[in-house]
Amino acid sequence: MSKQPLPKSGPKPGARPEQAKRKAMSKPRGKPSAKAPTQRQLRVSEEIRHVLSTLFFRGEFRDPDLTDAKITVTEVRISPDLKNATAFVARLGRSDIDALLPALKRAAPYFRVQLAHEMRLRVAPQVSFQPDTTLDYAMHVDSLLRAPEVARDLAAPAPPPGDTDR
């Protein structure tokens, strides 16, 4: 039995070189980088937010750092496979949420168990916590808009002299 040589890879005979170059330079067909969440993701993340809010309201924690903390869950984002959730948290009337992040990380397994008890999902998601800075950003933008320089620029300009309405 004789072995025949394998055909060389590369452009086919008779193919134009610009077609081969165009194929090589085309976009890869991977997943898009940013996709809008599906209805199921939105529904599950909202349910997780409700469960976490209830847990924070009850305050049944063993961690002394979390017992007296008033924490608000402002948003929850969940991965497409529903295995990882990121909860954005803030403290009411205070901006020192960064001090509570290590305690929240320590209590994350407890939150996962409670989510598993409260929700009907195949897999309880891993929960990570991030500080919610949207309120701070909104207050900063509001203070910028109320600055006298910006208010002067936003005021309606006076019509030039001699300009009459038709």
Order of alpha helices (4+ residues) and beta strands (2+ residues): alpha-alpha-alpha-beta-beta-alpha-alpha-beta-alpha-alpha
